[in-house]
């Protein structure tokens, strides 16, 4: 071993001081400071349907003054899923045609909102009733299909002049998924986000090959463990977009905390549109 010269010691010390300064700077930037009385929104693994709950600080975000509590409650899951599916996974481009199934649900309306107003895509909404289709059109879709009274595949051919759609956001599964998959254009992408129809379909691999299309999934909550920066960014982006007025969550119904059973019944009966929110007041 050789003794360090004085200039080497000073150089090392300065490097350490510089490193600590940079580290502390980024630590301060990355970590939010919350004060008593701040309005916050968070993501909990469970036990959140209560007047009080404990949540890790890293999954808390401040609610801007421009965003109400009910809107904030609708942002994380629905808009987080929509942003990850359409932007992060499908890489939707301006002008592309996006089909959204279950388009009047919480995630569906969020996807319509994001695709039309953030990504500047052309949206076709598919839902199970004329009323739900009309709501999706009000939210930004240029066309809609009631797949309980019309043939989804045939209607898509008419709307796209047989060219197909570029991206599918599917939350239904079953036969709706199969029709949507076969309606993709060359190098189209279908993103699976759920199986509201109850049936989990299989993917015909030959179709992926012949049309050079991609089938992918988005389980938004899994990103919290697997890729937290992406998970966190999806929420931060949703908050910023809402603050800027580029997106606006649709609150379909608000129930009081003691009405939690009625709220679940409302959803199970498929009577809900948009987001169903539990209010603590």
C-alpha positions as CSV (number, residue, x, y, z in Angstrom):
1,X,0.0,0.0,0.0
2,X,1.1,3.5,-0.7
3,X,0.2,6.6,1.4
4,X,-2.1,9.1,-0.4
5,X,-0.6,12.4,-1.2
6,X,-2.3,15.5,0.2
7,X,-3.7,16.6,-3.2
8,X,-5.2,13.1,-3.7
9,X,-6.8,13.3,-0.3
10,X,-8.3,16.7,-1.1
11,X,-9.5,15.4,-4.5
12,X,-11.2,12.4,-2.8
13,X,-12.8,14.6,-0.2
14,X,-14.1,17.1,-2.8
15,X,-15.5,14.1,-4.8
16,X,-17.3,12.8,-1.8
17,X,-18.8,16.3,-1.0
18,X,-19.9,16.7,-4.6
19,X,-21.5,13.2,-4.6
20,X,-23.4,14.0,-1.3
21,X,-24.5,17.4,-2.6
22,X,-25.9,15.8,-5.8
23,X,-27.5,12.9,-3.9
24,X,-29.2,15.3,-1.4
25,X,-30.4,17.5,-4.2
26,X,-32.1,14.6,-6.1
27,X,-33.4,13.2,-2.8
28,X,-35.1,16.5,-2.1
29,X,-36.5,16.7,-5.6
30,X,-37.8,13.1,-5.7
31,X,-39.4,13.0,-2.3
32,X,-42.5,15.1,-1.6
33,X,-42.9,16.8,1.7
34,X,-46.4,16.5,3.1
35,X,-47.7,18.8,5.8
36,X,-50.7,18.4,8.1
37,X,-53.8,19.6,6.2
38,X,-52.5,18.8,2.8
39,X,-55.0,17.2,0.4
40,X,-53.6,13.9,-0.8
41,X,-54.5,10.9,-2.9
42,X,-52.9,7.5,-2.4
43,X,-52.8,3.9,-3.4
44,X,-53.4,1.2,-0.8
45,X,-53.1,-2.5,-1.1
46,X,-56.3,-2.9,1.0
47,X,-58.2,-1.6,4.0
48,X,-58.8,1.8,2.4
49,X,-62.6,1.8,2.7
50,X,-62.4,3.5,6.1
51,X,-62.3,7.0,7.6
52,X,-58.6,6.5,8.5
53,X,-55.9,4.3,7.0
54,X,-52.1,4.0,6.9
55,X,-50.5,4.5,3.5
56,X,-46.8,4.5,2.6
57,X,-45.7,8.1,1.9
58,X,-44.1,7.1,-1.5
59,X,-47.6,6.2,-2.8
60,X,-49.1,9.5,-1.9
61,X,-49.5,12.4,-4.2
62,X,-50.7,16.0,-3.5
63,X,-54.1,16.9,-5.0
64,X,-53.9,20.3,-6.9
65,X,-56.4,22.9,-5.9
66,X,-58.0,22.6,-9.4
67,X,-58.9,18.9,-8.8
68,X,-61.7,17.8,-6.5
69,X,-61.6,14.9,-4.1
70,X,-64.0,12.8,-6.3
71,X,-62.0,13.4,-9.4
72,X,-58.8,12.6,-7.6
73,X,-60.3,9.3,-6.4
74,X,-61.0,8.4,-10.1
75,X,-57.5,9.1,-11.3
76,X,-55.1,6.3,-10.1
77,X,-56.6,3.0,-11.3
78,X,-58.7,4.1,-14.3
79,X,-56.4,6.8,-15.8
80,X,-53.2,5.0,-14.6
81,X,-54.4,2.0,-16.6
82,X,-55.4,4.0,-19.6
83,X,-52.0,5.8,-19.8
84,X,-50.0,2.7,-19.4
85,X,-52.1,0.7,-21.9
86,X,-52.4,3.3,-24.6
87,X,-49.2,5.3,-24.2
88,X,-46.6,3.1,-22.5
89,X,-47.5,-0.3,-24.0
90,X,-49.3,0.4,-27.3
91,X,-47.4,3.6,-28.2
92,X,-50.5,5.1,-29.7
93,X,-49.8,7.8,-32.3
94,X,-51.8,10.9,-33.3
95,X,-54.4,10.1,-35.9
96,X,-54.5,6.4,-35.2
97,X,-57.8,4.7,-34.8
98,X,-58.4,3.3,-31.3
99,X,-61.2,0.9,-30.4
100,X,-62.2,0.9,-26.7
101,X,-64.5,-1.8,-25.4
102,X,-66.6,-1.5,-22.3
103,X,-66.2,2.1,-23.2
104,X,-68.6,3.5,-20.5
105,X,-66.9,1.8,-17.6
106,X,-64.4,3.6,-15.3
107,X,-61.3,2.4,-17.3
108,X,-63.2,2.6,-20.6
109,X,-64.2,6.2,-20.3
110,X,-60.7,7.1,-19.1
111,X,-59.2,5.4,-22.2
112,X,-61.6,7.3,-24.5
113,X,-60.7,10.5,-22.7
114,X,-56.9,9.9,-22.9
115,X,-56.9,8.6,-26.5
116,X,-59.1,11.5,-27.8
117,X,-57.8,14.5,-25.8
118,X,-54.2,13.5,-24.9
119,X,-52.9,11.3,-27.7
120,X,-55.0,12.9,-30.4
121,X,-56.3,9.6,-31.7
122,X,-59.6,8.8,-33.4
123,X,-61.7,6.7,-31.0
124,X,-64.4,4.2,-31.7
125,X,-66.3,3.3,-28.5
126,X,-68.0,-0.1,-28.1
127,X,-70.4,-0.7,-25.2
128,X,-73.5,-2.7,-24.3
129,X,-76.3,-0.2,-24.6
130,X,-77.2,2.9,-26.7
131,X,-77.0,5.1,-23.6
132,X,-73.5,4.0,-22.8
133,X,-72.4,4.5,-26.4
134,X,-73.8,8.0,-26.3
135,X,-71.9,8.8,-23.1
136,X,-68.7,7.6,-24.7
137,X,-69.3,9.9,-27.7
138,X,-69.8,12.8,-25.4
139,X,-66.5,11.9,-23.8
140,X,-64.6,12.2,-27.1
141,X,-65.3,9.1,-29.4
142,X,-66.2,10.0,-33.0
143,X,-68.3,6.8,-33.4
144,X,-69.8,4.1,-31.3
145,X,-71.0,0.5,-31.6
146,X,-73.6,-1.3,-29.4
147,X,-72.2,-4.8,-29.5
148,X,-75.4,-6.2,-28.0
149,X,-77.5,-5.2,-31.0
150,X,-74.8,-5.0,-33.7
151,X,-72.0,-7.2,-35.0
152,X,-68.8,-5.6,-33.8
153,X,-66.6,-7.0,-36.5
154,X,-68.9,-5.9,-39.4
155,X,-69.5,-2.4,-38.0
156,X,-65.7,-1.9,-37.6
157,X,-65.3,-2.8,-41.3
158,X,-67.8,-0.1,-42.2
159,X,-66.3,2.6,-40.0
160,X,-62.7,1.9,-41.1
161,X,-63.4,1.2,-44.8
162,X,-62.2,-2.4,-44.2
163,X,-58.8,-1.1,-43.1
164,X,-59.2,-2.0,-39.4
165,X,-58.2,-0.3,-36.2
166,X,-54.6,0.4,-35.1
167,X,-55.1,-0.1,-31.3
168,X,-57.6,-1.9,-29.2
169,X,-58.1,-1.3,-25.5
170,X,-60.1,-4.4,-24.3
171,X,-61.6,-4.9,-20.9
172,X,-64.3,-7.4,-22.0
173,X,-62.6,-10.6,-23.2
174,X,-64.6,-13.4,-24.7
175,X,-66.0,-13.1,-28.2
176,X,-65.6,-9.3,-28.1
177,X,-61.9,-9.8,-27.8
178,X,-61.8,-12.2,-30.7
179,X,-63.7,-9.8,-33.0
180,X,-61.5,-6.9,-31.9
181,X,-58.3,-8.9,-32.5
182,X,-59.4,-9.9,-36.0
183,X,-60.3,-6.2,-36.7
184,X,-56.8,-5.0,-36.2
185,X,-54.9,-3.4,-39.1
186,X,-51.4,-4.3,-40.2
187,X,-49.1,-4.0,-37.2
188,X,-52.0,-3.3,-34.9
189,X,-51.9,-3.7,-31.2
190,X,-54.4,-5.0,-28.7
191,X,-54.0,-4.4,-25.0
192,X,-55.9,-6.6,-22.6
193,X,-56.8,-4.9,-19.4
194,X,-59.6,-7.1,-18.0
195,X,-62.3,-9.7,-18.6
196,X,-65.6,-8.0,-17.6
197,X,-67.5,-10.5,-19.8
198,X,-66.3,-13.3,-17.6
199,X,-64.7,-15.4,-20.4
200,X,-60.9,-15.5,-20.8
201,X,-60.1,-16.0,-24.5
202,X,-57.2,-17.7,-26.2
203,X,-55.1,-15.9,-28.8
204,X,-54.8,-17.5,-32.2
205,X,-51.0,-17.2,-32.8
206,X,-51.4,-17.6,-36.6
207,X,-53.3,-14.3,-36.7
208,X,-50.4,-12.5,-34.9
209,X,-48.1,-13.9,-37.6
210,X,-50.1,-13.2,-40.7
211,X,-51.0,-9.6,-39.8
212,X,-47.9,-8.7,-37.8
213,X,-50.0,-7.7,-34.9
214,X,-49.2,-7.6,-31.2
215,X,-51.3,-8.8,-28.2
216,X,-50.2,-7.5,-24.8
217,X,-51.5,-7.0,-21.3
218,X,-51.6,-4.3,-18.7
219,X,-52.0,-5.1,-15.0
220,X,-51.5,-1.6,-13.6
221,X,-51.2,-2.6,-10.0
222,X,-48.3,-5.0,-10.8
223,X,-46.1,-2.1,-11.9
224,X,-46.0,-1.0,-8.3
225,X,-43.7,-3.9,-7.4
226,X,-42.1,-4.5,-10.8
227,X,-41.4,-1.0,-12.1
228,X,-42.3,1.6,-9.5
229,X,-41.0,4.7,-11.5
230,X,-43.4,3.8,-14.4
231,X,-46.2,3.2,-11.9
232,X,-45.6,6.5,-10.2
233,X,-45.3,8.4,-13.4
234,X,-48.7,7.1,-14.6
235,X,-50.4,8.8,-11.6
236,X,-48.3,11.9,-11.7
237,X,-49.2,12.3,-15.4
238,X,-52.9,11.8,-14.7
239,X,-52.8,14.4,-12.0
240,X,-51.1,16.9,-14.2
241,X,-53.4,16.3,-17.2
242,X,-56.4,16.7,-14.9
243,X,-55.0,19.9,-13.4
244,X,-54.4,21.3,-16.9
245,X,-58.0,20.4,-17.9
246,X,-57.0,18.0,-20.7
247,X,-58.8,15.1,-19.1
248,X,-61.9,15.1,-16.9
249,X,-63.0,11.9,-15.0
250,X,-66.6,11.0,-15.2
251,X,-68.1,10.3,-11.8
252,X,-71.1,8.1,-12.4
253,X,-72.3,7.7,-8.8
254,X,-71.3,8.7,-5.3
255,X,-72.2,6.6,-2.3
256,X,-71.5,7.3,1.4
257,X,-69.2,5.0,3.3
258,X,-72.0,3.3,5.1
259,X,-73.5,2.5,1.7
260,X,-70.6,0.4,0.5
261,X,-72.7,-2.7,-0.1
262,X,-75.1,-0.7,-2.2
263,X,-72.2,0.7,-4.2
264,X,-70.9,-2.8,-4.9
265,X,-74.4,-4.0,-5.9
266,X,-74.6,-1.0,-8.3
267,X,-71.4,-2.1,-10.0
268,X,-72.3,-5.8,-10.0
269,X,-75.6,-5.1,-11.7
270,X,-73.7,-3.3,-14.5
271,X,-75.8,-0.2,-13.8
272,X,-72.7,2.0,-13.3
273,X,-71.0,4.3,-15.8
274,X,-67.7,6.0,-15.3
275,X,-66.3,5.8,-11.8
276,X,-68.2,4.9,-8.7
277,X,-66.9,6.7,-5.6
278,X,-67.3,6.2,-1.9
279,X,-67.5,9.5,0.0
280,X,-66.3,9.8,3.6
281,X,-68.7,12.7,4.3
